[in-house]
Amino acid sequence: DDAGGLVDTFGPKDVQIPSSVANHFVPFAGIALCLTRPLTSAEPRISCFLPLPLQSSLPFLVNANFVLCDPTSPSRLDLASSTREGSLASGAEWNRRLLQKLVQPMIRACIEEQAFALQVRNNGRAKQNLCAQWIAQSGGVDAILPLTAQLPRSLQELLDLRPFYEAISHLELFQPFFVSGSTLGAATSLGALAASAIRQSDASSLLSYAGSVQPLGQEDLSDEQRSSVHAFFRDLGRYELCHIDSSVADEFVSAGVRRRDVLSRTLVIQHLKNKRPRDACMAAHLLGY
């Protein structure tokens, strides 16, 4: 009875599945978001027409005509993921192609759709739109990115997320972090950080992982020092601050993607040689840092 945001049902029309693994099946897959409430830990995320008893904490639902380890088993235990020779090998390859050619493009389309909804919301339009409300309340696009740790073991063998994260590293998906007082020091959770950035946002543009810089976290420094460092780099006009959850950042790192730079004492010293702080208070905080 819950309203869901269905992103796609069949995927790209040009999917090519080699005849050696086609098994005379028609490729089918779909993903869906629940826009009215969070999914519970007990709710299945992976289905093969019927839900499979696989432990997963993915933020969305996946349904596809996967090949199962034993399709005749009443328990319908798991996806075929073995690379051994034999019948399971072709089933594993079928599942791998479904995930690569159908499910991954759907996830990317879903993420881009949610980012667009966030931009529309930032522009002051469609504030009553269910999709825009949901992504803002969820904490931004970070909340719907798939993580390796969320996948059951069979999917970890079948689905390599590194090409996915490499492909989206330059997409503008993430909410800018706007410097205001000691916001970062006061907000410690992903949801609080993202919601704070969304409230403070006065622009519709989003930022990419590769083109942005992570704000300072809970290092051994005061809130005033942290805010001064953020304000100093904002004044430089060369760095875009964007908080991205560490678990999501780890996926980008695993994909070999680097951010534009890292806020550090060395970087502060480098820019202090050519840029004066706006006032004595900021200078004192930067030197203390």
Beta strands, then each sheet from edge to edge (+ up, - down):
strand 1: 4-8
strand 2: 29-34
strand 3: 46-47
strand 4: 61-64
sheet 1: 1+ 2- 4+ 3+
end
